Amino acid sequence: MVSKIFSSAITGIEPHSVEIEVDQKKGLPAVVIVGLPDTSVKESKDRVKSAMENSGFRFPVKRITVNMAPADIKKEGPSFDLPVALGILTASDQLSPASIHNTIILGELALDGRVRSVKGILPIAIATKQKNKRLMISKENALEAAIVEGLNILPVESLTDAVAILRNEKDCLPISIDSKVLFNDYSTYSVDFSDVKGQYHVKRALEVSAAGGHNLLMIGPPGSGKTMLAKRLPTILPPLTIDESLQTTKVYSVMGLISQSTPIIATRPFRSPHHSISDAGLIGGGTHPRPGEVSLSHNGVLFLDELPEFKRNVLEVLRQPLEDRSVTISRATGSLTYPAGFMLVAAMNPCPCGFNTDPSRNCRCTPNQIQKYMTKVSGPLLDRIDIHVEVPSVKYKELTSSSESEPSSSVRERVISARKIQETRFRNNQIHTNSQMGTRQVRSYCKLDDEGSLLLKSAMNELGISARAYDRILKVSRTIADLDESSDIKVEHLTEAIGYRTLDRQLWI
């Protein structure tokens, strides 16, 4: 008798169906698993045998062949333990084939028969709901899957529990949650803009950055508050929508970063990788490709502290995701695409010692050392960063001031208003923010009067601004005008935008 069990696997962040066929015949006792399994899948035969025997079931003393179809897709991870065990029970007449009909089954088995959680449940749950099937998973994964409304979930704690539910010997209480209530419960931040003393012009730059989705670079001495400011940028971004939350949660689910305490990502992600990270760790990849930090930052902020300390090749791989808002990883077996719609925020010192622009401390670096330090970041990458702002040391008077700083909620209201203007502007385009405008949109929505054109021409001639930086200035000008609720880009808007591009040019000299 050949039994068939349906399961699912993840390729990239997308699920695909896996049909597990179990056949038993007379012969020397052995378990053979075929269908392009990896090592962890091949090892499942030992886990399954111990789990079945320790749960009181009979393991057939026969030659058992387990086929996982389609055979041309690699099967990875321990999530096939439970379906293989149920397939063997069905093939040996210990379980009725009708009981597993219309059910997608996943779970790792412990040697005593307990069912452990597995990665990537959310995208599988979404696909299962679309197919109108049931989903049998570990009880630890149930809350994550319950985010998908209307999905019939069968949470199990052990192999014995799973068999009892399939035999209708045990009732399975339906699991349902209100995703909107859960979303609201997890949508608060632990930090706020009001925590930062002083640095008003930097806060303004962050507001402009958030309003238009612009990338930002902060340059200043150690201890000036660059990291503190960056961590508070997500608090002034518009709240995540349910769709954005599910997109981001899918990536975290595939990486195994979802737990019962955080079943959904309801706040804008903030990722801050160490400068020793590899290019595969940053954009994704590896022998078995996995999402990188740029995908974990999807719909949020990627913060690169000490930007020149990152390896040159690591920084250069950011150029394509910054333009395309996605990452494509090609291997001999195929290509995978991960989402990468993040805002890049970077911080760096003005020189190796960090005190080149600090009036209270002496810089010990020579001009050649400063030049070498600054050129670690390539010009093409800098051109993709819209806003460059200097972050000076905070004065004692500002630190000890008792006056209340503006909270994130107030800044966020202005950002949301500017974003609504952009949504109306781009309603017939496939973009959402000013930073995503192409050349055609820039020409249509960033027109300058004669005075503005003369100012920008003078800035380009004197500062050596590139053609890409020219478009960036116009995009930032458009955002500043949106914050002022102005339909036209005025000279003061253009002047502020040019100021955000000249800082690094001055430091380069």
Secondary structure by P-SEA (a helix, b strand, c coil): cbbbbbbbcccccbbbbbbbbbbbbccccccccccccccccccaaaaaaaaaaaacccccccbbbbbccccccccccccaaaaaaaaaaaaaccccccccccbbbbbbbcccbbbbbbcaaaaaaaaaaaabbbbbbcccccccccccccccccccccaaaaaaaaacccccccccccaaaaaaaaccccccccccccaaaaaaaaaaaaaccccbbbbbcccccaaaaaaacccccccccaaaaaaaaaaaaaacccccccccccccbbbbbccccccccccccccccccccccccccbbbbbcccccccaaaaaaacccccccbbbbbcccbbbbbbcbbbbbbbbccccccccccccccccccaaaaaaaaacccaaaaaaccbbbbbccccccccccccccccaaaaaaaaaaaaaaaaaaaccccccccccccaaaaaacccccaaaaaaaaaaaaaacccaaaaaaaaaaaaaaaaaaccccccaaaaaaaaaaccaaaaaac
